[in-house]
Structure formats: C-alpha cells, structure tokens
Amino acid sequence: MYLISILMTVLVASIPVNAQLNQIAVAAGFKYFGTAVDNPGLNNQAYMNIASNKNEFGQITPANGQKWDSTERSQGQFSYTNGDAVTNRARQAGQILRCHTLVWHSQLPSWVNNINGRDAMTRVLQTHIQNVAGHYKGQCYAWDVVNEALEDSGAYRNSPMYRALGKDFIPLAFQAASAADPAAKLYYNDYNIESPGAKYNEALNIVRSIKASGARIDGVGLQAHFIVGQTPSLANLKTVLGGFAALVDEVAYTELDIRHPRLPASDADRQQQSRDYQIVAQACLDTPKCVGITVWDFADQYSWVPQTFPGQGDACLWNSNLQKKPAYTGLVSLFSSAAAARASTSTRLATSTSAATIWVPPPTATSTVHSTTSTSATSSRSTSTTPPPAPEPTQTKYGQCGGSNHVGPTKCAAGSSCTVLNPWYYQCL
C-alpha cells in the first residue's frame, strides 16, 4: 500500500495543477483534444493565442481551407493558400493535423456537377485526391476522405459522384487517398450516426464495403453536432462507438458542438450543456479505440451554427468574448477524474507485475551485544519502519466523486459535497 501511494503521487504530480483541455485529456488516455480553425480567425490574435496553445488543443482541423472549392475551384488548377494558412500555424505550434475533406457533396465548384460518365468522374476524383492529399503528404495524421455520403434516412446522397459511379465512388476515393498519402489515417466522416438507426447501419455497411473492395479504411469520424438536452444517451453513444470500433482501428468525435435551441441561454441551460459535453466525452473515454475529440471551433463568434440554424447557437466551449463556459470546466473536471483513475490503475498494474523488483524491505530488528563480561542481560533494539496508513484520498472541488464505473476518490475535499448529477457522474460541488 505504501508503494502504491508513492507511485500514485509521482503519476498525479506529473499533471499540472492548472492543466488545460489537451493536457488533461491526454493524461486521461486520449491522443488529443482538438479544434477546427477557419481562416477568418487567423487575424484575431486573442483567438489564435488560445487556438495555438498546445496545452489547450493538441490537434487542429482546417474547417474549410482543404475542401474542393478552396483547392480546385477550376478544373486542374490547384491552390492551397487557405489550407496552408491553417496547417502552417498548426505545424508551428507542434499540433496534430486532421485534414478535412477530400470528397463531399457540398462546397463543390460548379464544374464538378457537369462531369458525366463513369470514366470521366473516376479521373476527376483520382486527380483531385492525388493532388490535394499529395500536397499535404506526411503532414496529416488523418484525412476525412469521404464526408457525409448518406442522407438521414440511410439512403445515399444524390451527389455528382454517386450519380456517375454509384456506391463505388467511396472505395475508389479511399484507394486514391491511400496511394497519395500512405501514412495518413483514412476516415469516413458523417453526422447523425452517433445513435443506433438506419443511417448508422448504412455507415457500417460503407465501412464493410470499403474493406471488401480491398481499400484501406482506418477510422470513422462521428461529427456530433448536438442540441442541448437532446444529446444521445451514454449507452447509445457507446453502442455506436463500439460498433464502428469492431470494424476499424480507431474512432473519434470530429466536429463536436452542442447548441442551445433557444437564446439567450439560462444558467440551467448552460449547466445542461456542460452535462451533455461530459456525456460525449465519457463515451469516448469508455471506448478504448476512441482516440480523441475535435470541437467544431471553440469560440461562439466563429461557430457555423447561427447562420445555419437561426435563433440557435452558443454551441462552443468559449463565448464570443473568449470566456470559458461551464462546459469547459466540466470537461476539465471529467478528464481530471479520468486521469486520476488511470493513474490509479497504472499503479495497481505496476505493483502486481513488478513490485518484487523495486520493493525495498524495511530493516530487520538488530541485536547489539555490549559485552561478554557484562552481568546484565543482552540488550537488543528493534526499529520499527512501518509507515503510517495512507489517508483516504479526496477529490477536489468540481472533480468526479462517483457514478457508474467510477474508480477514483468518493470523498470530497472540505467545502464541497458529492452531488449526483446523473447515474454515471457525481461531482464535488
């Protein structure tokens, strides 16, 4: 027990007291916690100070700069100015780059809609992917190769690619992407596949068809554009992640935001938003192949939501004044608890597998004989080295203190008490 206490102290001490999102998410087991960044934000220095802070965001996705209408507006004429502006900033900050996206029905230049015939569309797809993925070869941790191929019903979208090639456009795109950038993880990415249903089932079929064709697919991205109070249950989120994880090497939430359906949001609404963000993060934490979360921008001023859903918004972790919301602090609290639990598990594994090689036994009792001529009895001294019992661990204020599968502290620090927020998350408040 004394050894476990020592190891636990070392592991937990490695997490900064004021750890930020990416720092603490990585400590909890993620590969990264990231954000999308679009070109308008690059000129906002206060915004970029946050976006380029690797402790806050370990991964960056160019929101629009790598899409077809940005990279090949005219057939055969390629430009990477917008995409490079974001990717260069990510590289300078030492952040992981998720590249987005090679094939999508939206934001297509008009000339693509005029391509007719199987052979012609095949050449267009292969040329586009070869050039764009080739330009970023070696820079992208992952590519969203095909984005949103399905309607909500599970039917295929009537895109120019589908009209010319049918379902075959998807494995063809993955084959081309693999050839252009062999080291990048190749993803299928979509929304409304986060819960069981027809669209989820067809997305599974897409993955199976890519693999059956002999093409490589490494991951599935779940966009996770949710509404406050309507986020899928933890059970449904985990079921879907597990379904995809059974087919591919990794899964990720790639465009997470949770919008308020009515504005202005009340304090209660903001607390619900925080709980919803935590449910999504918990699902990823509970799925070993879930490598990370990307939010679809972190500041409300650059969110896509208000233009797309008038009257709705405030979906991000920071408000338009770049102030953190309860959703941010809730995630930090959740990741902190997960990191502590992970450290505890690591110490248990360490002591069970290698304790014998590092355990130093306490000194044994020693006996000192003062003199053979002494008329007194031989005297001896026993030195006790048994350490005092370790105090019961406590959770800091706002940390997790209970819930389904919780293995960390259940006692809260002075000034806070363990409050049940939902069956899987109790918090020191």
Residue pairs with C-beta under 8 A, 6 or more apart in sequence:
1 389
1 390
2 387
2 390
3 351
3 355
3 358
3 359
4 347
4 348
4 351
5 390
7 346
7 347
7 350
7 351
8 343
8 344
8 347
11 343
11 346
11 347
12 339
12 340
12 343
14 27
15 23
15 24
15 27
15 336
15 339
16 23
19 27
19 55
19 332
19 336
20 53
20 55
20 56
20 332
21 33
21 55
21 56
21 57
21 317
21 328
21 331
21 332
21 335
22 32
22 33
22 34
22 54
22 55
22 56
22 57
22 58
22 59
23 55
24 332
24 335
24 336
24 339
25 32
25 33
25 58
25 292
25 293
25 331
25 335
26 32
26 33
26 58
27 335
27 339
27 342
27 343
28 285
28 335
28 336
28 338
28 339
28 342
29 285
29 338
29 339
29 342
30 284
30 285
30 290
30 291
30 292
30 293
31 58
31 59
31 96
31 291
31 292
32 57
32 58
32 59
32 96
32 291
32 292
33 57
33 58
33 59
33 292
33 293
33 294
34 57
34 58
34 59
34 60
34 61
34 95
34 96
34 98
34 292
34 293
34 294
34 295
35 51
35 57
35 59
35 60
35 61
35 294
35 295
35 296
35 297
35 298
36 60
36 61
36 62
36 63
36 100
36 255
36 294
36 295
36 296
36 297
37 51
37 60
37 61
37 62
37 63
37 86
37 89
37 90
37 297
38 62
38 63
38 64
38 65
38 86
38 297
38 302
39 64
39 65
39 82
39 85
39 86
40 302
41 47
41 48
41 51
41 297
41 299
41 302
42 48
42 85
42 86
42 89
46 322
47 299
47 301
47 302
47 322
48 89
50 56
50 57
50 298
50 299
50 318
50 322
51 57
51 60
51 89
51 298
52 89
52 92
52 93
52 95
53 93
54 93
54 94
54 95
57 95
57 298
58 95
58 96
58 292
59 95
59 96
59 97
59 98
59 141
59 292
59 294
60 86
60 87
60 89
60 90
60 93
60 95
60 96
60 97
60 98
61 97
61 98
61 99
61 100
61 254
61 294
62 82
62 83
62 86
62 87
62 99
62 100
63 86
63 100
63 296
63 297
63 304
64 70
64 82
64 107
65 81
65 82
65 83
65 84
65 85
65 86
65 87
66 82
66 83
66 99
66 100
66 101
66 132
66 136
67 100
67 101
67 104
67 107
68 102
68 103
68 104
68 107
68 108
68 109
68 112
68 128
69 107
69 108
69 109
70 79
70 82
70 83
70 107
71 78
71 79
71 80
71 83
71 128
71 131
71 132
72 78
72 79
72 109
72 128
72 131
72 132
73 79
73 109
74 109
74 111
75 109
75 111
75 124
76 127
78 131
78 132
78 135
80 132
80 135
83 136
87 97
87 99
87 136
87 139
90 96
90 97
91 97
91 139
96 141
97 136
97 139
97 140
97 141
98 140
98 141
98 142
98 143
98 144
98 254
98 294
99 133
99 136
99 139
99 140
99 142
99 143
99 144
99 184
100 143
100 144
100 147
100 189
100 254
101 143
101 144
101 145
101 146
101 147
101 189
102 128
102 129
102 132
102 133
102 143
102 144
102 145
102 146
102 173
102 177
103 125
103 128
103 129
103 145
103 146
103 147
103 161
103 169
103 170
103 173
104 146
104 147
104 148
105 148
105 149
105 157
105 159
105 160
105 161
106 148
108 160
112 124
112 160
113 160
115 121
115 124
115 160
115 164
116 164
117 164
118 164
118 165
120 164
121 160
121 161
121 164
121 165
121 169
122 165
122 172
125 161
125 165
125 169
125 172
125 173
125 176
126 172
126 176
129 145
129 173
129 176
129 177
129 180
130 176
130 179
130 180
132 180
133 140
133 143
133 176
133 177
133 180
133 181
133 184
134 180
134 181
136 181
137 180
137 181
137 183
137 184
138 181
138 183
140 181
140 184
141 184
141 185
142 184
142 185
142 186
142 187
142 218
142 219
142 252
143 177
143 181
143 184
143 185
143 186
143 187
144 187
144 188
144 189
144 221
144 254
145 173
145 174
145 177
145 186
145 187
145 188
145 217
146 169
146 170
146 173
146 174
146 188
146 189
147 189
147 190
148 157
148 189
148 190
148 191
149 156
149 157
149 159
149 162
149 170
149 188
149 190
149 206
150 156
150 157
150 190
150 193
150 199
150 202
150 203
150 206
151 157
151 199
152 192
152 199
153 198
153 199
154 197
154 198
154 199
154 201
154 202
155 202
156 162
156 167
161 169
162 169
165 172
167 209
170 188
170 206
170 209
170 210
171 209
171 210
171 213
171 214
171 215
172 215
174 186
174 210
174 213
174 215
174 216
174 217
175 213
175 214
175 215
175 216
177 184
177 186
178 186
178 215
178 216
185 218
185 219
185 249
185 250
186 216
186 217
186 218
186 219
187 217
187 218
187 219
187 220
187 221
187 252
187 254
188 203
188 206
188 207
188 210
188 217
188 219
188 220
188 221
189 220
189 221
189 223
189 254
189 255
190 199
190 203
190 221
190 222
190 223
191 222
191 223
191 224
191 225
191 255
192 199
193 199
193 200
193 203
193 220
193 222
193 240
194 200
194 222
194 223
194 224
194 226
194 232
194 236
194 237
194 240
195 232
195 236
195 237
195 240
196 236
196 239
196 240
200 240
200 243
203 220
203 244
204 243
204 244
204 247
207 217
207 220
207 244
207 247
207 248
208 247
210 216
210 217
211 217
211 247
217 248
218 248
218 249
218 250
219 248
219 249
219 250
219 251
219 252
219 291
220 244
220 247
220 248
220 251
220 252
221 251
221 252
221 253
221 254
221 255
222 240
222 241
222 244
222 251
222 252
222 253
222 254
223 253
223 254
223 255
223 256
223 296
224 253
224 254
224 255
224 256
224 257
224 280
225 255
225 256
225 257
225 259
225 296
226 232
226 256
226 257
226 258
226 259
226 276
226 280
227 258
227 259
227 260
227 261
227 312
228 258
228 259
228 260
228 261
228 265
228 269
228 272
228 273
228 276
229 261
229 269
229 272
229 276
230 261
231 258
231 276
231 279
231 280
233 279
234 279
234 282
234 283
234 286
234 424
237 279
237 280
237 283
238 283
238 286
238 287
241 251
241 283
241 284
241 287
241 289
241 290
242 287
244 251
245 251
245 287
245 288
245 289
245 290
248 289
249 289
250 289
250 290
250 291
251 287
251 289
251 290
251 291
252 284
252 290
252 291
252 292
252 293
252 294
253 280
253 284
253 290
253 292
253 293
253 294
254 294
255 294
255 295
255 296
256 277
256 280
256 293
256 294
256 295
256 296
257 295
257 296
257 297
257 303
257 305
257 315
257 316
258 273
258 276
258 277
258 280
258 315
258 327
259 303
259 305
259 309
259 312
259 313
259 314
259 315
260 269
260 273
260 312
260 313
260 314
260 315
261 312
262 311
262 312
263 311
263 312
263 313
263 314
264 314
265 273
265 314
270 325
270 326
270 327
271 326
273 325
273 326
273 327
274 325
274 326
274 327
274 329
274 330
274 331
275 330
275 421
275 422
275 425
276 327
277 317
277 327
277 330
277 331
278 330
278 331
278 334
278 425
279 422
280 293
281 293
281 331
281 334
281 335
282 334
282 424
282 425
283 290
284 290
284 292
284 293
285 334
285 338
286 405
295 316
295 317
296 303
296 304
297 303
297 304
297 316
298 316
298 317
298 318
299 316
299 318
299 319
299 320
299 322
300 313
300 314
300 315
300 316
300 318
300 319
300 320
301 320
303 313
303 315
303 316
305 312
305 313
305 315
306 312
306 313
316 325
317 324
317 325
317 327
317 328
317 331
318 324
318 325
318 328
319 325
329 398
333 398
333 399
333 400
333 427
334 400
334 425
336 396
336 399
336 400
337 395
337 399
337 400
337 406
337 408
338 400
340 399
340 408
340 409
341 406
341 407
341 408
344 407
344 408
345 407
362 385
362 386
363 383
363 385
365 380
365 381
365 382
365 383
366 380
366 381
366 382
366 383
367 378
367 380
367 381
368 379
368 380
368 381
369 378
370 376
370 378
370 379
392 409
392 411
393 408
393 409
393 411
394 409
394 411
394 412
394 413
395 401
395 408
395 409
395 410
395 411
395 412
395 413
395 418
395 428
396 413
396 428
397 412
397 413
397 415
397 416
397 428
397 429
398 416
398 427
398 428
398 429
399 408
399 409
399 412
399 427
399 428
400 406
400 408
400 425
400 426
400 427
400 428
401 408
401 409
401 410
401 411
401 412
401 418
401 426
401 427
401 428
402 410
402 418
402 420
402 426
403 420
403 422
403 423
403 424
403 425
403 426
404 423
404 424
405 424
406 424
406 426
410 418
411 418
412 418
412 428
413 428
416 428
416 429
417 428
417 429
418 426
418 427
418 428
419 426
419 427
419 428
419 429
420 426
421 427
